[in-house]
Each structure stands twice: as C-alpha cells, then as structure tokens.
Amino acid sequence: MARAAAARTHSEPARTRVRTQPRAVRKPAPRRRVAGGVVWIGAIAVLLAGVVALNVAVLRLNVRLDELGQERSQLRADNAKLSSEIASKAASGRIATLASTQLGLKPASATYLDLRK
C-alpha cells in the first residue's frame, strides 16, 4: 500500500489547488417565514382590536352606571322631599285650620248623652 501511494505521487504531477470563490449556497425561499409572520401579525391585530372593543364596551357600561347612580340619588332626594311634603300636609293642626278658614267648618262639640234615664 505504501508503494501504491508512492507510485501515485511520483507518476502524477503535483496538482496545485487553485482557490476559487466559494459557491453561494442557495437559501430556501423565505416566503414561508414571511407568510407565517403575516399570519402572526394579523392574529395579533385581531386580538388587539378585540381588547380595544372590550375596553370601549366596559367604558360605555361605566358611563351608563354613573348616569343610573346619579338618577337614583335624584330619585331618593325627590322621594324624601315628597315624604316631607306629605307629612306636613297631613298634619292635623293644618287640616283643622284649613277646614275652619276655607270651608267654614267648626270642630264638633262634645256632647254626651246619658242613656240610663
């Protein structure tokens, strides 16, 4: 075997390697990556739009809740005012005064009948 190797080296002229520019290695088309990226961007955009829509809905509900709270406070104040007005108009002294002045009514006199006789 050593002879064959020695024979090859002596019989063939020595080759000098000429360095050429390395071949450009073809990369696979980046279309898959771009398409995948577009899909991800679209999915994220849809999710963000959903979050924004949800926030807008919550904001509208909060505004409506605030309006209803103010309306409830106003109704409670109105009810308290009406209750006070009813109490003042139902006072017996006021009714007796109105009956005597406007209607000319007089309080009934207390007459007692003795039914034993």
Summary of the structure (lengths in Angstrom):
residues: 117
radius of gyration: 52.9
end to end distance: 166.2
largest distance: 172.3
contacts: 169
relative contact order: 0.03
helix: 68%
strand: 0%
